[in-house]
Amino acid sequence: GDPEQGRKLAVQCQTCHGIDGLAKIPIAPNIAGESQIYLQSQLKAFRSGKREHEMMSVVAKNLTDRQIADLAAWYESIEVTVTLPD
Amino acid sequence: GDPEQGRKLAVQCQTCHGIDGLAKIPIAPNIAGESQIYLQSQLKAFRSGKREHEMMSVVAKNLTDRQIADLAAWYESIEVTVTLPD
């Protein structure tokens, strides 16, 4: 996938997941830095109906394999660092 | 949920998701910093069979509501920061 194309496509994701992959609402997951393998598998599961969600099932239905690959490349390209609580 | 208890319970998650919530294998998602609402909903979906995954369906089947709450509290307590590509 092409992360530059994915970044453009991510405008349709940003209300919930952010362009930066950090969720804007509690019911949505952060997706920054997730692997392309994981992101593609989940988008395809939503598209096929294997995984269901009110919003994602609708969004994913209209995505091509290429668009899914580009979106996955974008979100994977975001670097994540974590800090554990004391 | 109690994050301290969750951290202890997370030994059963760490092979794939890490104690720090950063995935150790590409097919698993990072779960660091995900909201308790999201984490609980997904663990309960795996437990009920609404969401399916070879590994997670087995792991979640044995979790109580309390354990799910504790695990969610642990992983939510991890702070995530992101860096976008140039």
Backbone of each chain as nested JSON, in Angstrom:
{
  "chains": [
    {"id": "A", "residues": [
      {"number": 1, "name": "GLY", "atoms": {"N": [0.807, -1.204, 0.0], "CA": [0.0, 0.0, 0.0], "C": [0.85, 1.267, 0.0]}},
      {"number": 2, "name": "ASP", "atoms": {"N": [0.238, 2.363, -0.406], "CA": [0.924, 3.652, -0.51], "C": [0.452, 4.552, 0.629]}},
      {"number": 3, "name": "PRO", "atoms": {"N": [1.34, 4.834, 1.565], "CA": [0.916, 5.609, 2.736], "C": [0.443, 7.024, 2.396]}},
      {"number": 4, "name": "GLU", "atoms": {"N": [1.009, 7.603, 1.338], "CA": [0.564, 8.951, 0.95], "C": [-0.886, 8.946, 0.484]}},
      {"number": 5, "name": "GLN", "atoms": {"N": [-1.214, 7.955, -0.332], "CA": [-2.614, 7.801, -0.752], "C": [-3.499, 7.486, 0.449]}},
      {"number": 6, "name": "GLY", "atoms": {"N": [-2.972, 6.651, 1.324], "CA": [-3.731, 6.273, 2.515], "C": [-4.051, 7.469, 3.393]}},
      {"number": 7, "name": "ARG", "atoms": {"N": [-3.092, 8.376, 3.508], "CA": [-3.328, 9.568, 4.319], "C": [-4.5, 10.377, 3.758]}},
      {"number": 8, "name": "LYS", "atoms": {"N": [-4.576, 10.451, 2.438], "CA": [-5.698, 11.177, 1.829], "C": [-7.024, 10.45, 2.077]}},
      {"number": 9, "name": "LEU", "atoms": {"N": [-6.993, 9.143, 1.921], "CA": [-8.213, 8.359, 2.14], "C": [-8.678, 8.419, 3.596]}},
      {"number": 10, "name": "ALA", "atoms": {"N": [-7.729, 8.687, 4.49], "CA": [-8.034, 8.645, 5.926], "C": [-8.925, 9.797, 6.387]}},
      {"number": 11, "name": "VAL", "atoms": {"N": [-9.231, 10.719, 5.488], "CA": [-10.195, 11.76, 5.88], "C": [-11.529, 11.132, 6.286]}},
      {"number": 12, "name": "GLN", "atoms": {"N": [-11.842, 9.986, 5.703], "CA": [-13.097, 9.33, 6.07], "C": [-13.008, 8.532, 7.369]}},
      {"number": 13, "name": "CYS", "atoms": {"N": [-11.807, 8.435, 7.911], "CA": [-11.594, 7.717, 9.173], "C": [-11.427, 8.672, 10.35]}},
      {"number": 14, "name": "GLN", "atoms": {"N": [-11.103, 9.938, 10.016], "CA": [-10.544, 10.822, 11.046], "C": [-11.524, 11.236, 12.13]}},
      {"number": 15, "name": "THR", "atoms": {"N": [-12.806, 11.263, 11.82], "CA": [-13.749, 11.692, 12.86], "C": [-13.662, 10.773, 14.084]}},
      {"number": 16, "name": "CYS", "atoms": {"N": [-13.485, 9.505, 13.848], "CA": [-13.421, 8.544, 14.957], "C": [-11.986, 8.17, 15.329]}},
      {"number": 17, "name": "HIS", "atoms": {"N": [-11.138, 7.924, 14.324], "CA": [-9.799, 7.384, 14.594], "C": [-8.69, 8.411, 14.488]}},
      {"number": 18, "name": "GLY", "atoms": {"N": [-9.023, 9.625, 14.003], "CA": [-7.973, 10.622, 13.82], "C": [-7.11, 10.332, 12.604]}},
      {"number": 19, "name": "ILE", "atoms": {"N": [-6.606, 11.387, 11.995], "CA": [-5.597, 11.189, 10.946], "C": [-4.34, 10.58, 11.572]}},
      {"number": 20, "name": "ASP", "atoms": {"N": [-4.121, 10.894, 12.85], "CA": [-2.94, 10.384, 13.565], "C": [-3.176, 9.02, 14.203]}},
      {"number": 21, "name": "GLY", "atoms": {"N": [-4.369, 8.452, 14.002], "CA": [-4.632, 7.114, 14.533], "C": [-4.987, 7.054, 15.997]}},
      {"number": 22, "name": "LEU", "atoms": {"N": [-5.14, 8.219, 16.622], "CA": [-5.564, 8.249, 18.031], "C": [-7.066, 8.525, 18.07]}},
      {"number": 23, "name": "ALA", "atoms": {"N": [-7.779, 7.598, 18.719], "CA": [-9.239, 7.66, 18.706], "C": [-9.761, 8.955, 19.3]}},
      {"number": 24, "name": "LYS", "atoms": {"N": [-10.815, 9.476, 18.693], "CA": [-11.432, 10.723, 19.149], "C": [-12.672, 10.465, 19.994]}},
      {"number": 25, "name": "ILE", "atoms": {"N": [-13.135, 9.233, 19.992], "CA": [-14.296, 8.846, 20.799], "C": [-13.975, 7.51, 21.463]}},
      {"number": 26, "name": "PRO", "atoms": {"N": [-14.508, 7.314, 22.685], "CA": [-14.092, 6.134, 23.466], "C": [-14.443, 4.789, 22.843]}},
      {"number": 27, "name": "ILE", "atoms": {"N": [-15.486, 4.74, 22.038], "CA": [-15.858, 3.424, 21.481], "C": [-14.967, 3.004, 20.313]}},
      {"number": 28, "name": "ALA", "atoms": {"N": [-14.158, 3.943, 19.818], "CA": [-13.274, 3.621, 18.687], "C": [-11.873, 3.313, 19.2]}},
      {"number": 29, "name": "PRO", "atoms": {"N": [-11.186, 2.376, 18.552], "CA": [-9.807, 2.094, 18.966], "C": [-8.806, 3.069, 18.344]}},
      {"number": 30, "name": "ASN", "atoms": {"N": [-7.734, 3.318, 19.077], "CA": [-6.527, 3.86, 18.451], "C": [-6.067, 2.858, 17.408]}},
      {"number": 31, "name": "ILE", "atoms": {"N": [-5.685, 3.342, 16.239], "CA": [-5.169, 2.428, 15.223], "C": [-3.775, 2.84, 14.725]}},
      {"number": 32, "name": "ALA", "atoms": {"N": [-3.224, 3.884, 15.326], "CA": [-1.866, 4.308, 14.984], "C": [-0.893, 3.155, 15.191]}},
      {"number": 33, "name": "GLY", "atoms": {"N": [-0.057, 2.909, 14.2], "CA": [1.012, 1.938, 14.36], "C": [0.583, 0.485, 14.301]}},
      {"number": 34, "name": "GLU", "atoms": {"N": [-0.7, 0.237, 14.074], "CA": [-1.101, -1.16, 13.906], "C": [-0.475, -1.697, 12.617]}},
      {"number": 35, "name": "SER", "atoms": {"N": [-0.194, -2.992, 12.614], "CA": [0.44, -3.592, 11.436], "C": [-0.501, -3.571, 10.236]}},
      {"number": 36, "name": "GLN", "atoms": {"N": [0.082, -3.498, 9.064], "CA": [-0.733, -3.589, 7.844], "C": [-1.522, -4.891, 7.812]}},
      {"number": 37, "name": "ILE", "atoms": {"N": [-0.898, -5.955, 8.266], "CA": [-1.597, -7.249, 8.281], "C": [-2.867, -7.176, 9.12]}},
      {"number": 38, "name": "TYR", "atoms": {"N": [-2.741, -6.596, 10.306], "CA": [-3.904, -6.496, 11.187], "C": [-4.964, -5.565, 10.594]}},
      {"number": 39, "name": "LEU", "atoms": {"N": [-4.535, -4.402, 10.151], "CA": [-5.498, -3.426, 9.628], "C": [-6.227, -3.968, 8.404]}},
      {"number": 40, "name": "GLN", "atoms": {"N": [-5.494, -4.589, 7.5], "CA": [-6.137, -5.139, 6.314], "C": [-7.113, -6.257, 6.69]}},
      {"number": 41, "name": "SER", "atoms": {"N": [-6.708, -7.103, 7.618], "CA": [-7.592, -8.218, 7.979], "C": [-8.891, -7.693, 8.593]}},
      {"number": 42, "name": "GLN", "atoms": {"N": [-8.79, -6.644, 9.395], "CA": [-10.002, -6.135, 10.041], "C": [-10.895, -5.388, 9.055]}},
      {"number": 43, "name": "LEU", "atoms": {"N": [-10.291, -4.577, 8.191], "CA": [-11.116, -3.878, 7.192], "C": [-11.814, -4.872, 6.274]}},
      {"number": 44, "name": "LYS", "atoms": {"N": [-11.105, -5.923, 5.901], "CA": [-11.727, -6.939, 5.041], "C": [-12.791, -7.74, 5.793]}},
      {"number": 45, "name": "ALA", "atoms": {"N": [-12.579, -7.942, 7.09], "CA": [-13.599, -8.638, 7.888], "C": [-14.86, -7.784, 8.015]}},
      {"number": 46, "name": "PHE", "atoms": {"N": [-14.684, -6.476, 8.183], "CA": [-15.86, -5.594, 8.206], "C": [-16.539, -5.587, 6.835]}},
      {"number": 47, "name": "ARG", "atoms": {"N": [-15.736, -5.552, 5.773], "CA": [-16.304, -5.497, 4.426], "C": [-17.111, -6.753, 4.109]}},
      {"number": 48, "name": "SER", "atoms": {"N": [-16.602, -7.903, 4.547], "CA": [-17.274, -9.171, 4.228], "C": [-18.437, -9.473, 5.176]}},
      {"number": 49, "name": "GLY", "atoms": {"N": [-18.46, -8.787, 6.32], "CA": [-19.491, -9.08, 7.314], "C": [-19.048, -10.04, 8.395]}},
      {"number": 50, "name": "LYS", "atoms": {"N": [-17.803, -10.54, 8.285], "CA": [-17.3, -11.456, 9.313], "C": [-17.212, -10.752, 10.662]}},
      {"number": 51, "name": "ARG", "atoms": {"N": [-16.75, -9.481, 10.632], "CA": [-16.78, -8.651, 11.84], "C": [-17.812, -7.561, 11.592]}},
      {"number": 52, "name": "GLU", "atoms": {"N": [-18.582, -7.25, 12.623], "CA": [-19.666, -6.295, 12.438], "C": [-19.547, -5.111, 13.377]}},
      {"number": 53, "name": "HIS", "atoms": {"N": [-19.837, -3.933, 12.829], "CA": [-19.969, -2.731, 13.641], "C": [-20.811, -1.735, 12.861]}},
      {"number": 54, "name": "GLU", "atoms": {"N": [-21.716, -1.115, 13.578], "CA": [-22.674, -0.183, 12.972], "C": [-22.015, 0.747, 11.956]}},
      {"number": 55, "name": "MET", "atoms": {"N": [-20.926, 1.382, 12.366], "CA": [-20.268, 2.352, 11.497], "C": [-19.304, 1.672, 10.525]}},
      {"number": 56, "name": "MET", "atoms": {"N": [-18.442, 0.805, 11.041], "CA": [-17.375, 0.24, 10.209], "C": [-17.908, -0.661, 9.1]}},
      {"number": 57, "name": "SER", "atoms": {"N": [-19.002, -1.333, 9.35], "CA": [-19.554, -2.203, 8.307], "C": [-19.971, -1.379, 7.097]}},
      {"number": 58, "name": "VAL", "atoms": {"N": [-20.465, -0.165, 7.353], "CA": [-20.875, 0.73, 6.272], "C": [-19.66, 1.307, 5.548]}},
      {"number": 59, "name": "VAL", "atoms": {"N": [-18.701, 1.784, 6.321], "CA": [-17.507, 2.408, 5.739], "C": [-16.726, 1.4, 4.891]}},
      {"number": 60, "name": "ALA", "atoms": {"N": [-16.517, 0.213, 5.427], "CA": [-15.641, -0.76, 4.767], "C": [-16.267, -1.316, 3.487]}},
      {"number": 61, "name": "LYS", "atoms": {"N": [-17.565, -1.322, 3.436], "CA": [-18.258, -1.903, 2.278], "C": [-17.818, -1.272, 0.963]}},
      {"number": 62, "name": "ASN", "atoms": {"N": [-17.464, 0.021, 1.017], "CA": [-17.133, 0.755, -0.198], "C": [-15.638, 0.802, -0.508]}},
      {"number": 63, "name": "LEU", "atoms": {"N": [-14.828, 0.118, 0.269], "CA": [-13.376, 0.187, 0.052], "C": [-12.909, -0.92, -0.889]}},
      {"number": 64, "name": "THR", "atoms": {"N": [-12.024, -0.545, -1.824], "CA": [-11.387, -1.54, -2.687], "C": [-10.185, -2.151, -1.945]}},
      {"number": 65, "name": "ASP", "atoms": {"N": [-9.675, -3.261, -2.493], "CA": [-8.463, -3.856, -1.911], "C": [-7.32, -2.85, -1.907]}},
      {"number": 66, "name": "ARG", "atoms": {"N": [-7.192, -2.093, -2.977], "CA": [-6.143, -1.084, -3.068], "C": [-6.304, -0.009, -1.982]}},
      {"number": 67, "name": "GLN", "atoms": {"N": [-7.508, 0.463, -1.8], "CA": [-7.747, 1.485, -0.779], "C": [-7.465, 0.944, 0.623]}},
      {"number": 68, "name": "ILE", "atoms": {"N": [-7.846, -0.294, 0.846], "CA": [-7.557, -0.919, 2.141], "C": [-6.048, -1.015, 2.345]}},
      {"number": 69, "name": "ALA", "atoms": {"N": [-5.327, -1.394, 1.318], "CA": [-3.862, -1.497, 1.425], "C": [-3.245, -0.124, 1.698]}},
      {"number": 70, "name": "ASP", "atoms": {"N": [-3.767, 0.909, 1.039], "CA": [-3.229, 2.256, 1.24], "C": [-3.527, 2.771, 2.654]}},
      {"number": 71, "name": "LEU", "atoms": {"N": [-4.737, 2.574, 3.105], "CA": [-5.089, 2.994, 4.468], "C": [-4.234, 2.262, 5.502]}},
      {"number": 72, "name": "ALA", "atoms": {"N": [-4.04, 0.978, 5.301], "CA": [-3.225, 0.195, 6.232], "C": [-1.779, 0.686, 6.235]}},
      {"number": 73, "name": "ALA", "atoms": {"N": [-1.283, 1.052, 5.056], "CA": [0.097, 1.553, 4.958], "C": [0.232, 2.882, 5.698]}},
      {"number": 74, "name": "TRP", "atoms": {"N": [-0.784, 3.733, 5.574], "CA": [-0.737, 5.011, 6.293], "C": [-0.715, 4.799, 7.807]}},
      {"number": 75, "name": "TYR", "atoms": {"N": [-1.662, 4.067, 8.301], "CA": [-1.741, 3.957, 9.764], "C": [-0.563, 3.176, 10.344]}},
      {"number": 76, "name": "GLU", "atoms": {"N": [-0.045, 2.209, 9.585], "CA": [1.148, 1.502, 10.07], "C": [2.355, 2.428, 10.15]}},
      {"number": 77, "name": "SER", "atoms": {"N": [2.388, 3.436, 9.283], "CA": [3.578, 4.303, 9.207], "C": [3.705, 5.255, 10.387]}},
      {"number": 78, "name": "ILE", "atoms": {"N": [2.68, 5.329, 11.219], "CA": [2.722, 6.201, 12.395], "C": [3.437, 5.474, 13.529]}},
      {"number": 79, "name": "GLU", "atoms": {"N": [4.437, 6.129, 14.068], "CA": [5.236, 5.498, 15.122], "C": [4.578, 5.691, 16.487]}},
      {"number": 80, "name": "VAL", "atoms": {"N": [4.514, 4.627, 17.242], "CA": [3.865, 4.668, 18.553], "C": [4.894, 4.394, 19.643]}},
      {"number": 81, "name": "THR", "atoms": {"N": [4.85, 5.204, 20.681], "CA": [5.665, 4.9, 21.857], "C": [4.754, 4.877, 23.08]}},
      {"number": 82, "name": "VAL", "atoms": {"N": [5.126, 4.052, 24.044], "CA": [4.263, 3.877, 25.212], "C": [5.02, 4.186, 26.498]}},
      {"number": 83, "name": "THR", "atoms": {"N": [4.256, 4.641, 27.472], "CA": [4.802, 4.883, 28.807], "C": [3.937, 4.144, 29.81]}},
      {"number": 84, "name": "LEU", "atoms": {"N": [4.555, 3.233, 30.557], "CA": [3.802, 2.482, 31.554], "C": [3.563, 3.347, 32.787]}},
      {"number": 85, "name": "PRO", "atoms": {"N": [2.448, 3.111, 33.488], "CA": [2.215, 3.84, 34.741], "C": [3.271, 3.456, 35.787]}},
      {"number": 86, "name": "ASP", "atoms": {"N": [3.49, 4.343, 36.739], "CA": [4.496, 4.088, 37.781], "C": [4.104, 2.882, 38.626]}}
    ]},
    {"id": "B", "residues": [
      {"number": 1, "name": "GLY", "atoms": {"N": [-12.47, -1.07, 36.841], "CA": [-11.466, -2.128, 36.932], "C": [-10.221, -1.669, 37.666]}},
      {"number": 2, "name": "ASP", "atoms": {"N": [-9.464, -2.633, 38.136], "CA": [-8.251, -2.365, 38.922], "C": [-7.029, -2.632, 38.035]}},
      {"number": 3, "name": "PRO", "atoms": {"N": [-6.305, -1.582, 37.692], "CA": [-5.171, -1.786, 36.78], "C": [-4.069, -2.67, 37.351]}},
      {"number": 4, "name": "GLU", "atoms": {"N": [-3.897, -2.648, 38.66], "CA": [-2.866, -3.506, 39.266], "C": [-3.206, -4.984, 39.085]}},
      {"number": 5, "name": "GLN", "atoms": {"N": [-4.465, -5.3, 39.326], "CA": [-4.909, -6.68, 39.085], "C": [-4.809, -7.013, 37.602]}},
      {"number": 6, "name": "GLY", "atoms": {"N": [-5.169, -6.048, 36.781], "CA": [-5.126, -6.266, 35.343], "C": [-3.722, -6.564, 34.853]}},
      {"number": 7, "name": "ARG", "atoms": {"N": [-2.769, -5.857, 35.427], "CA": [-1.377, -6.102, 35.034], "C": [-0.981, -7.547, 35.323]}},
      {"number": 8, "name": "LYS", "atoms": {"N": [-1.449, -8.067, 36.443], "CA": [-1.138, -9.464, 36.77], "C": [-1.83, -10.422, 35.8]}},
      {"number": 9, "name": "LEU", "atoms": {"N": [-3.084, -10.12, 35.515], "CA": [-3.832, -10.978, 34.586], "C": [-3.243, -10.935, 33.173]}},
      {"number": 10, "name": "ALA", "atoms": {"N": [-2.568, -9.842, 32.872], "CA": [-2.068, -9.643, 31.504], "C": [-0.927, -10.587, 31.129]}},
      {"number": 11, "name": "VAL", "atoms": {"N": [-0.47, -11.39, 32.084], "CA": [0.536, -12.392, 31.71], "C": [-0.013, -13.326, 30.626]}},
      {"number": 12, "name": "GLN", "atoms": {"N": [-1.322, -13.518, 30.62], "CA": [-1.909, -14.4, 29.596], "C": [-2.101, -13.698, 28.255]}},
      {"number": 13, "name": "CYS", "atoms": {"N": [-1.853, -12.39, 28.238], "CA": [-1.979, -11.608, 26.992], "C": [-0.625, -11.31, 26.362]}},
      {"number": 14, "name": "GLN", "atoms": {"N": [0.432, -11.414, 27.187], "CA": [1.696, -10.793, 26.819], "C": [2.409, -11.442, 25.631]}},
      {"number": 15, "name": "THR", "atoms": {"N": [2.181, -12.708, 25.403], "CA": [2.88, -13.34, 24.276], "C": [2.539, -12.639, 22.961]}},
      {"number": 16, "name": "CYS", "atoms": {"N": [1.301, -12.245, 22.835], "CA": [0.879, -11.58, 21.588], "C": [0.826, -10.059, 21.71]}},
      {"number": 17, "name": "HIS", "atoms": {"N": [0.298, -9.554, 22.834], "CA": [0.034, -8.114, 22.949], "C": [1.053, -7.38, 23.814]}},
      {"number": 18, "name": "GLY", "atoms": {"N": [1.943, -8.137, 24.483], "CA": [2.882, -7.495, 25.392], "C": [2.208, -7.03, 26.675]}},
      {"number": 19, "name": "ILE", "atoms": {"N": [2.987, -7.013, 27.751], "CA": [2.502, -6.391, 28.991], "C": [2.32, -4.894, 28.757]}},
      {"number": 20, "name": "ASP", "atoms": {"N": [3.133, -4.349, 27.845], "CA": [3.066, -2.917, 27.523], "C": [2.045, -2.608, 26.423]}},
      {"number": 21, "name": "GLY", "atoms": {"N": [1.347, -3.613, 25.932], "CA": [0.298, -3.366, 24.947], "C": [0.791, -3.198, 23.526]}},
      {"number": 22, "name": "LEU", "atoms": {"N": [2.076, -3.401, 23.318], "CA": [2.617, -3.335, 21.95], "C": [2.735, -4.753, 21.413]}},
      {"number": 23, "name": "ALA", "atoms": {"N": [2.087, -4.983, 20.28], "CA": [1.98, -6.322, 19.728], "C": [3.353, -6.927, 19.441]}},
      {"number": 24, "name": "LYS", "atoms": {"N": [3.48, -8.21, 19.702], "CA": [4.728, -8.929, 19.473], "C": [4.697, -9.718, 18.179]}},
      {"number": 25, "name": "ILE", "atoms": {"N": [3.538, -9.845, 17.594], "CA": [3.37, -10.545, 16.322], "C": [2.452, -9.698, 15.441]}},
      {"number": 26, "name": "PRO", "atoms": {"N": [2.686, -9.744, 14.119], "CA": [1.964, -8.82, 13.233], "C": [0.451, -9.02, 13.187]}},
      {"number": 27, "name": "ILE", "atoms": {"N": [-0.018, -10.223, 13.432], "CA": [-1.475, -10.427, 13.338], "C": [-2.22, -9.891, 14.557]}},
      {"number": 28, "name": "ALA", "atoms": {"N": [-1.486, -9.53, 15.608], "CA": [-2.136, -9.016, 16.822], "C": [-2.073, -7.497, 16.846]}},
      {"number": 29, "name": "PRO", "atoms": {"N": [-3.112, -6.846, 17.346], "CA": [-3.056, -5.39, 17.463], "C": [-2.304, -4.929, 18.712]}},
      {"number": 30, "name": "ASN", "atoms": {"N": [-1.683, -3.748, 18.575], "CA": [-1.302, -3.0, 19.774], "C": [-2.59, -2.678, 20.526]}},
      {"number": 31, "name": "ILE", "atoms": {"N": [-2.564, -2.841, 21.833], "CA": [-3.751, -2.478, 22.615], "C": [-3.424, -1.464, 23.708]}},
      {"number": 32, "name": "ALA", "atoms": {"N": [-2.202, -1.006, 23.764], "CA": [-1.801, 0.022, 24.734], "C": [-2.67, 1.259, 24.569]}},
      {"number": 33, "name": "GLY", "atoms": {"N": [-3.199, 1.747, 25.671], "CA": [-3.916, 3.012, 25.652], "C": [-5.309, 2.954, 25.048]}},
      {"number": 34, "name": "GLU", "atoms": {"N": [-5.75, 1.765, 24.64], "CA": [-7.135, 1.684, 24.164], "C": [-8.065, 1.961, 25.342]}},
      {"number": 35, "name": "SER", "atoms": {"N": [-9.224, 2.522, 25.045], "CA": [-10.167, 2.872, 26.113], "C": [-10.723, 1.609, 26.775]}},
      {"number": 36, "name": "GLN", "atoms": {"N": [-11.067, 1.746, 28.05], "CA": [-11.71, 0.618, 28.736], "C": [-12.992, 0.202, 28.015]}},
      {"number": 37, "name": "ILE", "atoms": {"N": [-13.723, 1.188, 27.519], "CA": [-14.973, 0.869, 26.812], "C": [-14.696, -0.031, 25.61]}},
      {"number": 38, "name": "TYR", "atoms": {"N": [-13.688, 0.337, 24.83], "CA": [-13.377, -0.468, 23.651], "C": [-12.865, -1.858, 24.04]}},
      {"number": 39, "name": "LEU", "atoms": {"N": [-11.939, -1.893, 24.971], "CA": [-11.345, -3.174, 25.365], "C": [-12.398, -4.117, 25.954]}},
      {"number": 40, "name": "GLN", "atoms": {"N": [-13.243, -3.578, 26.806], "CA": [-14.283, -4.429, 27.387], "C": [-15.255, -4.921, 26.314]}},
      {"number": 41, "name": "SER", "atoms": {"N": [-15.621, -4.045, 25.401], "CA": [-16.586, -4.463, 24.376], "C": [-16.006, -5.575, 23.505]}},
      {"number": 42, "name": "GLN", "atoms": {"N": [-14.718, -5.472, 23.196], "CA": [-14.116, -6.491, 22.333], "C": [-13.914, -7.808, 23.073]}},
      {"number": 43, "name": "LEU", "atoms": {"N": [-13.455, -7.74, 24.326], "CA": [-13.29, -8.989, 25.079], "C": [-14.637, -9.688, 25.269]}},
      {"number": 44, "name": "LYS", "atoms": {"N": [-15.677, -8.903, 25.526], "CA": [-17.001, -9.515, 25.692], "C": [-17.543, -10.049, 24.362]}},
      {"number": 45, "name": "ALA", "atoms": {"N": [-17.203, -9.377, 23.267], "CA": [-17.627, -9.874, 21.947], "C": [-16.921, -11.194, 21.622]}},
      {"number": 46, "name": "PHE", "atoms": {"N": [-15.643, -11.296, 21.989], "CA": [-14.946, -12.579, 21.787], "C": [-15.55, -13.645, 22.707]}},
      {"number": 47, "name": "ARG", "atoms": {"N": [-15.846, -13.271, 23.948], "CA": [-16.398, -14.25, 24.892], "C": [-17.753, -14.785, 24.429]}},
      {"number": 48, "name": "SER", "atoms": {"N": [-18.572, -13.9, 23.875], "CA": [-19.928, -14.3, 23.466], "C": [-19.956, -14.977, 22.095]}},
      {"number": 49, "name": "GLY", "atoms": {"N": [-18.863, -14.798, 21.331], "CA": [-18.848, -15.337, 19.981], "C": [-19.25, -14.329, 18.909]}},
      {"number": 50, "name": "LYS", "atoms": {"N": [-19.636, -13.121, 19.325], "CA": [-20.016, -12.094, 18.345], "C": [-18.818, -11.735, 17.461]}},
      {"number": 51, "name": "ARG", "atoms": {"N": [-17.63, -11.639, 18.066], "CA": [-16.394, -11.483, 17.296], "C": [-15.611, -12.772, 17.454]}},
      {"number": 52, "name": "GLU", "atoms": {"N": [-14.982, -13.213, 16.372], "CA": [-14.3, -14.503, 16.432], "C": [-12.843, -14.381, 16.057]}},
      {"number": 53, "name": "HIS", "atoms": {"N": [-12.017, -15.094, 16.791], "CA": [-10.609, -15.241, 16.434], "C": [-10.094, -16.506, 17.096]}},
      {"number": 54, "name": "GLU", "atoms": {"N": [-9.325, -17.253, 16.33], "CA": [-8.813, -18.551, 16.78], "C": [-8.299, -18.504, 18.227]}},
      {"number": 55, "name": "MET", "atoms": {"N": [-7.44, -17.535, 18.507], "CA": [-6.84, -17.446, 19.841], "C": [-7.754, -16.726, 20.828]}},
      {"number": 56, "name": "MET", "atoms": {"N": [-8.238, -15.557, 20.435], "CA": [-8.979, -14.714, 21.383], "C": [-10.292, -15.344, 21.833]}},
      {"number": 57, "name": "SER", "atoms": {"N": [-10.916, -16.105, 20.974], "CA": [-12.179, -16.736, 21.363], "C": [-11.953, -17.716, 22.507]}},
      {"number": 58, "name": "VAL", "atoms": {"N": [-10.795, -18.372, 22.483], "CA": [-10.449, -19.327, 23.542], "C": [-10.079, -18.6, 24.829]}},
      {"number": 59, "name": "VAL", "atoms": {"N": [-9.247, -17.574, 24.697], "CA": [-8.78, -16.838, 25.882], "C": [-9.953, -16.158, 26.588]}},
      {"number": 60, "name": "ALA", "atoms": {"N": [-10.807, -15.506, 25.817], "CA": [-11.868, -14.69, 26.418], "C": [-12.939, -15.532, 27.086]}},
      {"number": 61, "name": "LYS", "atoms": {"N": [-13.103, -16.751, 26.606], "CA": [-14.159, -17.619, 27.142], "C": [-14.054, -17.805, 28.657]}},
      {"number": 62, "name": "ASN", "atoms": {"N": [-12.82, -17.757, 29.151], "CA": [-12.615, -18.029, 30.568], "C": [-12.534, -16.791, 31.444]}},
      {"number": 63, "name": "LEU", "atoms": {"N": [-12.766, -15.626, 30.89], "CA": [-12.638, -14.399, 31.674], "C": [-13.979, -14.0, 32.302]}},
      {"number": 64, "name": "THR", "atoms": {"N": [-13.911, -13.607, 33.571], "CA": [-15.093, -13.052, 34.236], "C": [-15.227, -11.574, 33.879]}},
      {"number": 65, "name": "ASP", "atoms": {"N": [-16.408, -11.002, 34.176], "CA": [-16.604, -9.566, 33.956], "C": [-15.558, -8.762, 34.739]}},
      {"number": 66, "name": "ARG", "atoms": {"N": [-15.281, -9.185, 35.948], "CA": [-14.296, -8.502, 36.772], "C": [-12.903, -8.549, 36.132]}},
      {"number": 67, "name": "GLN", "atoms": {"N": [-12.527, -9.712, 35.667], "CA": [-11.212, -9.842, 35.023], "C": [-11.126, -8.994, 33.759]}},
      {"number": 68, "name": "ILE", "atoms": {"N": [-12.198, -8.967, 33.003], "CA": [-12.232, -8.125, 31.8], "C": [-12.079, -6.656, 32.178]}},
      {"number": 69, "name": "ALA", "atoms": {"N": [-12.762, -6.243, 33.222], "CA": [-12.658, -4.85, 33.676], "C": [-11.232, -4.533, 34.129]}},
      {"number": 70, "name": "ASP", "atoms": {"N": [-10.614, -5.462, 34.841], "CA": [-9.25, -5.241, 35.333], "C": [-8.254, -5.174, 34.166]}},
      {"number": 71, "name": "LEU", "atoms": {"N": [-8.369, -6.086, 33.24], "CA": [-7.484, -6.058, 32.062], "C": [-7.65, -4.757, 31.27]}},
      {"number": 72, "name": "ALA", "atoms": {"N": [-8.886, -4.341, 31.106], "CA": [-9.15, -3.1, 30.366], "C": [-8.547, -1.906, 31.096]}},
      {"number": 73, "name": "ALA", "atoms": {"N": [-8.637, -1.918, 32.415], "CA": [-8.065, -0.817, 33.204], "C": [-6.547, -0.777, 33.061]}},
      {"number": 74, "name": "TRP", "atoms": {"N": [-5.923, -1.959, 33.048], "CA": [-4.465, -1.996, 32.875], "C": [-4.061, -1.417, 31.52]}},
      {"number": 75, "name": "TYR", "atoms": {"N": [-4.621, -1.947, 30.463], "CA": [-4.149, -1.507, 29.144], "C": [-4.526, -0.048, 28.857]}},
      {"number": 76, "name": "GLU", "atoms": {"N": [-5.65, 0.414, 29.402], "CA": [-5.989, 1.831, 29.227], "C": [-4.988, 2.732, 29.941]}},
      {"number": 77, "name": "SER", "atoms": {"N": [-4.421, 2.243, 31.028], "CA": [-3.538, 3.085, 31.852], "C": [-2.187, 3.36, 31.191]}},
      {"number": 78, "name": "ILE", "atoms": {"N": [-1.899, 2.679, 30.105], "CA": [-0.63, 2.885, 29.4], "C": [-0.768, 4.09, 28.475]}},
      {"number": 79, "name": "GLU", "atoms": {"N": [0.142, 5.028, 28.617], "CA": [0.07, 6.253, 27.831], "C": [0.719, 6.038, 26.461]}},
      {"number": 80, "name": "VAL", "atoms": {"N": [0.033, 6.504, 25.431], "CA": [0.519, 6.33, 24.061], "C": [0.81, 7.693, 23.447]}},
      {"number": 81, "name": "THR", "atoms": {"N": [1.949, 7.805, 22.799], "CA": [2.213, 9.003, 21.999], "C": [2.59, 8.568, 20.594]}},
      {"number": 82, "name": "VAL", "atoms": {"N": [2.249, 9.423, 19.635], "CA": [2.472, 9.06, 18.242], "C": [3.342, 10.095, 17.542]}},
      {"number": 83, "name": "THR", "atoms": {"N": [4.068, 9.612, 16.544], "CA": [4.867, 10.48, 15.688], "C": [4.495, 10.197, 14.242]}},
      {"number": 84, "name": "LEU", "atoms": {"N": [4.033, 11.229, 13.553], "CA": [3.661, 11.056, 12.149], "C": [4.911, 11.034, 11.285]}},
      {"number": 85, "name": "PRO", "atoms": {"N": [4.855, 10.304, 10.16], "CA": [5.989, 10.322, 9.231], "C": [6.163, 11.727, 8.637]}},
      {"number": 86, "name": "ASP", "atoms": {"N": [7.383, 12.031, 8.212], "CA": [7.653, 13.351, 7.605], "C": [6.822, 13.55, 6.338]}}
    ]}
  ]
}
